Amino acid sequence: MNRIPLILAATALSAAPALAADVIYDEPPAPMAVVAPAAGWTGVYIGIQGGGAFNPESPDDLGLRTNGFAGPIIGGGVDAFGNNFDSSFDSSFIGGAHIGYDYQMGSVVLGAILDINALDVTQTASAFSNTPAFYTAERGLDYLATARLRAGYLVTPSALAYVTGGVAYGEVDYGFSTDSPAVTGVNPAAIVNQDEDDFGYTVGAGMEVLVTDNISFGAEYLYTNLGGGDSFTRLSGGPFDGSGTAVIAGNSTDFTSGGDFDFHTVTAKLSYRFN
């Protein structure tokens, strides 16, 4: 009988390792990857831009307007010029600086921007008479400032597509030249409103991408229209007052360059963001 407890004890000891081997331990969970949050768009930014200013359409032709008479101009009225009119738009580089502020609301970004640019675009309109002689009016712009709002949508957390629009301002310089022998020191070309402060509008769209938390790069298209302006040239004496020979006081002919001063710009933009 004394052997029975010994047999039971030996059986228990031999079974213990097997039971221990059947115990299952859970593996510790793998560490989760920590994703850095995307940089936000809210904040002030400053930057530079550069590109081109152009207009594929020719400006309106030089216009003629008689004052005080309806008679001939240079021997044949307006017909003295026939269809001898020409106009062109000279493109240029545009470049400058900007400052703005954006506010992000989920995937929507609203903001405002001010910029100023240097450029050298010119509208030229010429008429050629049967005399023969040329009459050329030029309207040029050497700087442009805009104040705009913009509204955008985040295509991705770091890529913003937007539309923009606002007010545009520039000083348009006006000039006139002719080789007509009828324009003399006694009867010179009188330029009215040689330089103009012109206000207009600008609208466009763009895309901007955050390349780092503080640096963004983008491309922008704008259409700018500064209006028709009030500059023109008044000629009197000789044929320009309808007399052909003598001077008739109060009679004159105006050479006008009608049509809006408008153009397109495409620029690349680099900004630093204080977010």
Helices and strands as residue ranges (DSSP letters): H 3-21, E 43-54, E 62-67, G 77-81, E 85-90, E 92-105, E 108-129, E 133-156, E 159-178, E 190-192, E 195-210, E 215-225, E 232-235, G 238-241, E 252-257, E 262-274
